[in-house]
Amino acid sequence: MAKKSKRQGAATPAIAAATAAGIVFETRSYEHDPAAPSYGEEAAEALGVPPEQVFKTLVAEVDGALTVAVVPVSASLDLKALASAVGGKRATMADPAMAERTTGYVRGGISPLGQRKQLPTVLDASAEEFATICVSAGRRGLEIELAPSDLAKLTNAVVASVARG
């Protein structure tokens, strides 16, 4: 069962970053099932939010540089579109251990906010269809709901169509 609350303090670096920025957001938590096949789809179902409105944070390498893509959990990342969005030629998914070390978060809980090292970020343009979207708040079972424009501003994201399907 999902819990919805106003600010729950600085429980994670992502929540601390949102709080420090003074933006309007809500944290939403649910009981994470370690056996769930998809972290993002689990979050959407537990929170009662359409999967198109819950976004996953993926770390890729574009021409050797780590780059973050934020795409709906109902879609996959178009690596060619990601490379193009940041002026690169070729993109591949990053090694999960490298993504965890660089962001400071564990896989399934990587947030675009409050990363150990802020990486270039691309937010899928479909986010603009919603007043708010949910992204990981920095751990499995915890999401932050905020306006896509606030997420783009806090991460200095490029907004581009990088999701498919």
N, CA, C and O of each residue as an XYZ file, in Angstrom:
660
protein
N       0.841     -1.185      0.000
C       0.000      0.000      0.000
C       0.878      1.237      0.000
O       1.810      1.337      0.799
N       0.598      2.165     -0.871
C       1.400      3.385     -0.981
C       1.023      4.384      0.102
O      -0.147      4.546      0.450
N       2.027      5.036      0.613
C       1.805      6.112      1.571
C       2.142      7.410      0.864
O       3.102      7.468      0.096
N       1.367      8.443      1.114
C       1.618      9.727      0.494
C       1.805     10.728      1.621
O       0.991     10.809      2.540
N       2.880     11.480      1.537
C       3.102     12.449      2.590
C       3.751     13.688      2.020
O       4.299     13.669      0.919
N       3.685     14.744      2.765
C       4.416     15.952      2.412
C       5.863     15.674      2.767
O       6.212     14.513      2.981
N       6.681     16.630      2.837
C       8.114     16.453      3.051
C       8.420     15.570      4.253
O       7.969     15.824      5.370
N       9.195     14.529      3.991
C       9.582     13.605      5.045
C      11.007     13.891      5.522
O      11.685     12.989      6.013
N      11.461     15.125      5.384
C      12.815     15.440      5.798
C      13.817     15.006      4.749
O      13.443     14.578      3.658
N      15.074     15.116      5.080
C      16.142     14.798      4.140
C      16.548     13.337      4.290
O      17.681     13.040      4.669
N      15.630     12.431      3.994
C      15.877     10.995      4.158
C      16.912     10.468      3.173
O      17.587      9.482      3.468
N      17.053     11.097      2.016
C      18.025     10.684      1.010
C      18.642     11.947      0.407
O      18.092     13.036      0.573
N      19.775     11.819     -0.290
C      20.344     12.997     -0.970
C      19.374     13.614     -1.981
O      19.384     14.829     -2.179
N      18.533     12.790     -2.625
C      17.554     13.311     -3.584
C      16.539     14.215     -2.888
O      16.226     15.300     -3.379
N      16.034     13.770     -1.759
C      15.062     14.574     -1.007
C      15.739     15.827     -0.461
O      15.140     16.903     -0.453
N      16.972     15.696     -0.010
C      17.726     16.860      0.482
C      17.907     17.890     -0.633
O      17.776     19.091     -0.395
N      18.208     17.426     -1.852
C      18.395     18.343     -2.981
C      17.098     19.071     -3.317
O      17.111     20.275     -3.576
N      15.982     18.352     -3.315
C      14.688     18.962     -3.615
C      14.299     19.956     -2.524
O      13.777     21.034     -2.808
N      14.559     19.581     -1.280
C      14.252     20.476     -0.157
C      15.093     21.742     -0.249
O      14.566     22.845     -0.100
N      16.388     21.598     -0.491
C      17.299     22.745     -0.574
C      16.912     23.683     -1.713
O      17.099     24.895     -1.610
N      16.373     23.128     -2.795
C      15.979     23.938     -3.945
C      14.672     24.684     -3.701
O      14.336     25.611     -4.438
N      13.935     24.280     -2.667
C      12.684     24.948     -2.328
C      11.547     24.651     -3.284
O      10.609     25.440     -3.390
N      11.612     23.531     -3.981
C      10.532     23.193     -4.910
C       9.407     22.474     -4.182
O       9.589     21.980     -3.070
N       8.257     22.420     -4.813
C       7.117     21.688     -4.274
C       7.255     20.236     -4.718
O       7.416     19.954     -5.906
N       7.190     19.323     -3.761
C       7.267     17.901     -4.083
C       6.588     17.105     -2.988
O       6.308     17.615     -1.903
N       6.331     15.849     -3.292
C       5.822     14.905     -2.296
C       6.676     13.659     -2.364
O       7.139     13.272     -3.437
N       6.884     13.031     -1.221
C       7.521     11.725     -1.227
C       6.418     10.691     -1.134
O       5.415     10.886     -0.446
N       6.619      9.595     -1.833
C       5.642      8.517     -1.857
C       6.393      7.226     -1.644
O       7.343      6.917     -2.363
N       5.962      6.477     -0.651
C       6.667      5.234     -0.342
C       5.740      4.037     -0.474
O       4.516      4.152     -0.419
N       6.370      2.886     -0.652
C       5.648      1.623     -0.742
C       6.592      0.528     -0.272
O       7.806      0.720     -0.200
N       6.021     -0.606      0.040
C       6.816     -1.747      0.489
C       7.432     -2.410     -0.734
O       6.721     -3.000     -1.548
N       8.747     -2.318     -0.865
C       9.448     -2.903     -2.017
C       9.511     -4.416     -1.889
O       9.845     -4.943     -0.828
N       9.189     -5.113     -2.971
C       9.273     -6.568     -3.032
C      10.568     -6.941     -3.747
O      10.680     -6.706     -4.950
N      11.550     -7.515     -3.051
C      12.821     -7.865     -3.691
C      12.667     -8.819     -4.882
O      13.566     -8.903     -5.719
N      11.560     -9.527     -4.968
C      11.337    -10.461     -6.071
C      10.660     -9.804     -7.278
O      10.437    -10.458     -8.296
N      10.336     -8.522     -7.168
C       9.654     -7.840     -8.276
C      10.550     -7.837     -9.510
O      11.734     -7.514     -9.415
N       9.985     -8.198    -10.681
C      10.797     -8.268    -11.895
C      11.208     -6.899    -12.443
O      12.214     -6.799    -13.146
N      10.454     -5.855    -12.137
C      10.747     -4.515    -12.640
C      10.508     -3.504    -11.526
O       9.386     -3.370    -11.038
N      11.556     -2.792    -11.124
C      11.423     -1.802    -10.046
C      10.416     -0.718    -10.419
O       9.576     -0.337     -9.605
N      10.505     -0.225    -11.654
C       9.630      0.863    -12.077
C       8.171      0.463    -12.153
O       7.296      1.191    -11.685
N       7.906     -0.695    -12.744
C       6.521     -1.141    -12.842
C       5.962     -1.476    -11.473
O       4.775     -1.275    -11.214
N       6.814     -1.987    -10.594
C       6.386     -2.237     -9.216
C       5.960     -0.925     -8.557
O       4.929     -0.867     -7.886
N       6.763      0.129     -8.753
C       6.443      1.435     -8.164
C       5.119      1.964     -8.707
O       4.281      2.431     -7.936
N       4.921      1.896    -10.020
C       3.685      2.400    -10.623
C       2.471      1.686    -10.052
O       1.483      2.318     -9.679
N       2.557      0.369     -9.988
C       1.429     -0.412     -9.472
C       1.177     -0.111     -7.993
O       0.033      0.091     -7.588
N       2.229     -0.082     -7.197
C       2.077      0.152     -5.755
C       1.530      1.546     -5.455
O       0.780      1.732     -4.497
N       1.906      2.514     -6.273
C       1.472      3.895     -6.046
C       0.151      4.221     -6.728
O      -0.437      5.272     -6.476
N      -0.317      3.322     -7.593
C      -1.562      3.584     -8.310
C      -1.421      4.701     -9.334
O      -2.356      5.464     -9.571
N      -0.237      4.786     -9.939
C       0.069      5.829    -10.917
C       0.301      5.146    -12.265
O       0.930      4.089    -12.311
N      -0.192      5.727    -13.366
C       0.050      5.115    -14.670
C       1.551      4.964    -14.932
O       2.318      5.866    -14.595
N       1.987      3.853    -15.520
C       3.417      3.638    -15.770
C       4.050      4.730    -16.636
O       5.257      4.959    -16.560
N       3.249      5.395    -17.449
C       3.763      6.478    -18.289
C       4.147      7.702    -17.461
O       4.860      8.580    -17.946
N       3.677      7.764    -16.214
C       3.923      8.919    -15.335
C       5.002      8.628    -14.299
O       5.399      9.520    -13.549
N       5.476      7.392    -14.252
C       6.568      6.999    -13.355
C       7.797      6.827    -14.231
O       7.768      6.085    -15.212
N       8.884      7.518    -13.875
C      10.078      7.531    -14.715
C      11.236      6.820    -14.030
O      11.440      6.945    -12.822
N      11.988      6.073    -14.830
C      13.170      5.376    -14.326
C      14.412      6.175    -14.719
O      14.426      6.894    -15.718
N      15.433      6.026    -13.913
C      16.699      6.712    -14.146
C      17.703      5.680    -14.637
O      18.040      4.736    -13.922
N      18.175      5.867    -15.855
C      19.128      4.953    -16.462
C      20.447      5.679    -16.691
O      20.462      6.856    -17.049
N      21.545      4.976    -16.484
C      22.859      5.565    -16.712
C      23.472      4.892    -17.931
O      23.571      3.667    -18.000
N      23.880      5.711    -18.885
C      24.495      5.236    -20.118
C      25.837      5.936    -20.307
O      26.160      6.900    -19.614
N      26.593      5.434    -21.245
C      27.846      6.091    -21.648
C      27.640      6.629    -23.050
O      27.298      5.884    -23.969
N      27.851      7.924    -23.208
C      27.779      8.544    -24.524
C      29.191      8.975    -24.882
O      29.771      9.849    -24.237
N      29.735      8.350    -25.917
C      31.118      8.610    -26.338
C      32.064      8.535    -25.138
O      32.998      9.330    -25.026
N      31.816      7.569    -24.238
C      32.669      7.334    -23.080
C      32.329      8.140    -21.843
O      32.902      7.894    -20.782
N      31.407      9.102    -21.943
C      31.029      9.934    -20.789
C      29.701      9.453    -20.206
O      28.729      9.263    -20.938
N      29.663      9.257    -18.889
C      28.411      8.837    -18.258
C      27.352      9.914    -18.418
O      27.617     11.104    -18.252
N      26.146      9.467    -18.745
C      25.016     10.356    -18.993
C      23.771      9.698    -18.427
O      23.614      8.481    -18.525
N      22.884     10.489    -17.835
C      21.648      9.985    -17.250
C      20.487     10.203    -18.214
O      20.356     11.269    -18.816
N      19.656      9.189    -18.351
C      18.417      9.297    -19.115
C      17.264      9.015    -18.166
O      17.310      8.049    -17.403
N      16.237      9.843    -18.206
C      15.058      9.672    -17.362
C      13.887      9.427    -18.307
O      13.444     10.326    -19.022
N      13.392      8.176    -18.293
C      12.365      7.762    -19.243
C      11.231      7.038    -18.507
O      11.435      6.520    -17.409
N      10.037      7.002    -19.111
C       8.922      6.299    -18.459
C       9.242      4.826    -18.244
O       9.928      4.208    -19.059
N       8.743      4.265    -17.146
C       8.982      2.845    -16.878
C       8.288      1.972    -17.915
O       8.642      0.803    -18.071
N       7.308      2.518    -18.624
C       6.577      1.764    -19.642
C       7.311      1.735    -20.978
O       6.835      1.119    -21.932
N       8.458      2.390    -21.052
C       9.193      2.493    -22.314
C      10.629      2.022    -22.122
O      11.063      1.731    -21.008
N      11.351      1.955    -23.229
C      12.776      1.657    -23.160
C      13.549      2.865    -23.681
O      12.984      3.756    -24.315
N      14.823      2.877    -23.406
C      15.682      3.984    -23.807
C      16.162      3.779    -25.235
O      16.648      2.703    -25.584
N      16.026      4.806    -26.053
C      16.561      4.807    -27.413
C      17.978      5.382    -27.314
O      18.157      6.596    -27.214
N      18.975      4.501    -27.341
C      20.365      4.921    -27.146
C      20.842      5.885    -28.227
O      21.608      6.806    -27.942
N      20.401      5.683    -29.445
C      20.800      6.580    -30.535
C      20.230      7.990    -30.303
O      20.918      8.988    -30.521
N      18.981      8.058    -29.863
C      18.354      9.360    -29.576
C      19.038     10.035    -28.386
O      19.190     11.257    -28.367
N      19.454      9.234    -27.386
C      20.164      9.805    -26.234
C      21.479     10.426    -26.682
O      21.796     11.554    -26.305
N      22.246      9.692    -27.485
C      23.517     10.223    -27.972
C      23.289     11.529    -28.728
O      24.012     12.504    -28.523
N      22.298     11.547    -29.589
C      21.986     12.743    -30.369
C      21.590     13.916    -29.471
O      21.982     15.055    -29.726
N      20.818     13.637    -28.425
C      20.332     14.697    -27.528
C      21.459     15.439    -26.818
O      21.315     16.610    -26.464
N      22.582     14.751    -26.612
C      23.710     15.398    -25.916
C      24.878     15.678    -26.864
O      25.992     15.961    -26.421
N      24.617     15.599    -28.161
C      25.636     15.924    -29.144
C      26.693     14.853    -29.329
O      27.800     15.139    -29.784
N      26.352     13.608    -28.973
C      27.300     12.507    -29.108
C      27.001     11.661    -30.329
O      26.034     11.886    -31.057
N      27.873     10.675    -30.527
C      27.715      9.790    -31.677
C      27.187      8.417    -31.285
O      26.368      7.837    -31.998
N      27.661      7.889    -30.139
C      27.330      6.507    -29.786
C      27.055      6.394    -28.294
O      27.770      6.964    -27.470
N      26.009      5.650    -27.962
C      25.665      5.428    -26.558
C      25.506      3.946    -26.286
O      25.012      3.193    -27.126
N      25.931      3.537    -25.100
C      25.730      2.174    -24.614
C      25.315      2.283    -23.154
O      25.566      3.296    -22.503
N      24.686      1.247    -22.653
C      24.328      1.256    -21.232
C      25.614      1.164    -20.399
O      26.547      0.447    -20.761
N      25.649      1.891    -19.296
C      26.811      1.891    -18.419
C      26.860      0.609    -17.589
O      25.837     -0.029    -17.342
N      28.042      0.257    -17.174
C      28.216     -0.856    -16.259
C      27.453     -0.520    -14.970
O      27.652      0.561    -14.415
N      26.581     -1.419    -14.479
C      25.794     -1.112    -13.280
C      26.643     -0.731    -12.067
O      26.266      0.168    -11.315
N      27.775     -1.394    -11.865
C      28.625     -1.064    -10.714
C      29.185      0.354    -10.846
O      29.288      1.079     -9.857
N      29.546      0.746    -12.069
C      30.057      2.095    -12.289
C      28.945      3.125    -12.052
O      29.182      4.185    -11.474
N      27.730      2.798    -12.508
C      26.593      3.700    -12.303
C      26.341      3.891    -10.810
O      26.098      5.012    -10.363
N      26.397      2.810    -10.039
C      26.180      2.901     -8.590
C      27.277      3.729     -7.916
O      26.982      4.594     -7.091
N      28.535      3.467     -8.263
C      29.651      4.211     -7.660
C      29.569      5.698     -7.976
O      29.789      6.537     -7.103
N      29.257      6.018     -9.213
C      29.254      7.413     -9.650
C      28.088      8.199     -9.072
O      28.251      9.352     -8.672
N      26.901      7.575     -9.027
C      25.717      8.295     -8.542
C      25.574      8.248     -7.021
O      24.979      9.143     -6.420
N      26.120      7.201     -6.405
C      25.956      7.033     -4.965
C      24.676      6.306     -4.589
O      24.320      6.235     -3.413
N      23.993      5.773     -5.573
C      22.739      5.059     -5.346
C      22.864      3.616     -5.835
O      23.737      3.296     -6.641
N      21.970      2.742     -5.331
C      21.949      1.358     -5.798
C      20.988      1.221     -6.972
O      20.028      1.981     -7.102
N      21.267      0.237     -7.823
C      20.411     -0.041     -8.975
C      18.983     -0.277     -8.487
O      18.758     -0.981     -7.503
N      18.037      0.316     -9.183
C      16.639      0.232     -8.771
C      16.274      1.366     -7.831
O      15.105      1.540     -7.488
N      17.277      2.142     -7.410
C      17.039      3.279     -6.533
C      17.818      4.509     -6.976
O      17.928      5.481     -6.228
N      18.363      4.470     -8.202
C      19.127      5.617     -8.696
C      18.160      6.755     -8.982
O      17.191      6.600     -9.724
N      18.443      7.884     -8.383
C      17.629      9.080     -8.585
C      18.380     10.047     -9.491
O      19.610     10.095     -9.468
N      17.647     10.815    -10.285
C      18.322     11.856    -11.061
C      18.755     13.026    -10.171
O      19.548     13.869    -10.591
N      18.237     13.073     -8.950
C      18.535     14.161     -8.013
C      19.539     13.720     -6.957
O      19.541     12.559     -6.547
N      20.382     14.630     -6.519
C      21.269     14.373     -5.386
C      22.341     13.344     -5.651
O      22.792     12.668     -4.726
N      22.753     13.212     -6.882
C      23.797     12.241     -7.194
C      25.141     12.694     -6.633
O      25.400     13.889     -6.490
N      25.979     11.730     -6.322
C      27.323     12.010     -5.809
C      28.060     12.928     -6.782
O      28.712     13.887     -6.369
N      27.953     12.628     -8.068
C      28.529     13.454     -9.126
C      27.407     13.716    -10.115
O      26.903     12.783    -10.740
N      27.007     14.981    -10.265
C      25.911     15.291    -11.182
C      26.349     15.045    -12.622
O      27.314     15.639    -13.102
N      25.635     14.174    -13.289
C      25.947     13.795    -14.659
C      25.049     14.547    -15.636
O      23.960     14.983    -15.263
N      25.493     14.703    -16.883
C      24.597     15.272    -17.894
C      23.318     14.438    -17.907
O      23.371     13.210    -17.841
N      22.180     15.104    -17.991
C      20.892     14.435    -17.861
C      19.978     14.788    -19.023
O      19.937     15.932    -19.476
N      19.243     13.784    -19.500
C      18.232     13.984    -20.535
C      16.909     13.452    -19.995
O      16.808     12.289    -19.605
N      15.903     14.311    -19.977
C      14.557     13.949    -19.535
C      13.706     13.730    -20.774
O      13.633     14.598    -21.644
N      13.062     12.570    -20.857
C      12.216     12.300    -22.017
C      11.098     13.332    -22.115
O      10.472     13.692    -21.119
N      10.865     13.795    -23.335
C       9.877     14.839    -23.588
C       8.464     14.458    -23.156
O       7.639     15.340    -22.916
N       8.170     13.168    -23.053
C       6.823     12.750    -22.636
C       6.499     13.218    -21.224
O       5.326     13.287    -20.855
N       7.506     13.540    -20.431
C       7.270     14.025    -19.059
C       6.441     15.303    -19.060
O       5.686     15.567    -18.124
N       6.590     16.094    -20.124
C       5.879     17.376    -20.193
C       4.374     17.219    -20.357
O       3.633     18.197    -20.260
N       3.916     15.988    -20.605
C       2.479     15.729    -20.731
C       1.780     15.703    -19.372
O       0.551     15.708    -19.305
N       2.564     15.676    -18.288
C       2.006     15.526    -16.945
C       2.320     16.743    -16.081
O       3.357     17.385    -16.247
N       1.404     17.051    -15.152
C       1.664     18.125    -14.188
C       2.774     17.699    -13.231
O       3.615     18.509    -12.842
N       2.769     16.400    -12.851
C       3.823     15.855    -11.997
C       4.210     14.479    -12.519
O       3.429     13.794    -13.179
N       5.444     14.098    -12.201
C       5.922     12.757    -12.496
C       6.581     12.213    -11.236
O       6.928     12.966    -10.327
N       6.747     10.902    -11.195
C       7.440     10.266    -10.081
C       8.779      9.732    -10.575
O       8.865      9.120    -11.639
N       9.824      9.974     -9.782
C      11.145      9.400    -10.031
C      11.649      8.846     -8.712
O      11.130      9.186     -7.648
N      12.645      8.007     -8.780
C      13.196      7.453     -7.547
C      13.687      8.568     -6.638
O      14.281      9.546     -7.090
N      13.431      8.402     -5.365
C      13.916      9.367     -4.369
C      15.226      8.901     -3.747
O      15.694      9.479     -2.767
N      15.813      7.857     -4.318
C      17.135      7.448     -3.860
C      17.221      6.103     -3.188
O      18.301      5.681     -2.774
N      16.109      5.429     -3.073
C      16.151      4.047     -2.585
C      14.908      3.322     -3.079
O      13.886      3.937     -3.383
N      15.020      2.007     -3.150
C      13.898      1.204     -3.613
C      12.747      1.374     -2.634
O      12.929      1.305     -1.418
N      11.561      1.597     -3.183
C      10.384      1.772     -2.341
C      10.097      3.215     -1.964
O       9.182      3.481     -1.185
N      10.868      4.149     -2.508
C      10.659      5.569     -2.195
C      10.746      6.380     -3.480
O      11.755      6.337     -4.184
N       9.689      7.113     -3.781
C       9.616      7.947     -4.977
C       9.416      9.403     -4.567
O       8.906      9.704     -3.487
N       9.831     10.285     -5.453
C       9.564     11.709     -5.263
C       8.688     12.154     -6.435
O       9.002     11.891     -7.596
N       7.598     12.825     -6.115
C       6.675     13.319     -7.136
C       6.886     14.821     -7.252
O       6.787     15.550     -6.265
N       7.176     15.277     -8.463
C       7.469     16.690     -8.676
C       7.124     17.086    -10.097
O       6.878     16.228    -10.945
N       7.105     18.379    -10.356
C       6.823     18.877    -11.700
C       8.006     18.559    -12.607
O       9.155     18.708    -12.193
N       7.743     18.123    -13.837
C       8.842     17.843    -14.759
C       9.760     19.054    -14.963
O      10.972     18.899    -15.112
N       9.186     20.241    -14.969
C      10.007     21.446    -15.155
C      10.974     21.636    -13.988
O      12.099     22.092    -14.189
N      10.548     21.290    -12.765
C      11.443     21.383    -11.607
C      12.564     20.350    -11.705
O      13.718     20.644    -11.391
N      12.219     19.145    -12.141
C      13.243     18.115    -12.304
C      14.270     18.561    -13.350
O      15.475     18.433    -13.136
N      13.791     19.077    -14.466
C      14.695     19.535    -15.526
C      15.600     20.657    -15.019
O      16.794     20.687    -15.317
N      15.017     21.577    -14.251
C      15.806     22.701    -13.738
C      16.856     22.224    -12.735
O      18.006     22.658    -12.795
N      16.476     21.345    -11.822
C      17.405     20.883    -10.777
C      18.546     20.025    -11.331
O      19.626     19.978    -10.742
N      18.314     19.354    -12.449
C      19.342     18.479    -13.018
C      20.014     19.092    -14.246
O      20.882     18.472    -14.861
N      19.605     20.321    -14.598
C      20.095     20.958    -15.832
C      19.875     20.046    -17.039
O      20.724     19.947    -17.924
N      18.720     19.387    -17.053
C      18.437     18.383    -18.083
C      18.096     19.006    -19.425
O      17.497     20.078    -19.509
N      18.496     18.301    -20.462
C      18.015     18.530    -21.804
C      16.697     17.756    -21.890
O      16.631     16.613    -21.439
N      15.664     18.348    -22.452
C      14.400     17.648    -22.647
C      14.341     17.235    -24.108
O      14.379     18.081    -25.001
N      14.249     15.935    -24.346
C      14.248     15.415    -25.712
C      13.529     14.069    -25.747
O      13.372     13.416    -24.715
N      13.101     13.664    -26.915
C      12.440     12.366    -27.080
C      13.517     11.277    -27.129
O      14.188     11.093    -28.144
N      13.664     10.566    -26.016
C      14.688      9.513    -25.941
C      14.099      8.157    -25.545
O      14.838      7.194    -25.342
N      12.772      8.083    -25.437
C      12.109      6.822    -25.077
C      11.455      6.253    -26.322
O      11.086      6.976    -27.248
N      11.324      4.933    -26.314
C      10.590      4.277    -27.402
C       9.732      3.171    -26.812
O      10.056      2.576    -25.784
N       8.623      2.919    -27.502
C       7.764      1.814    -27.118
C       6.928      2.131    -25.978
O       6.145      1.292    -25.534
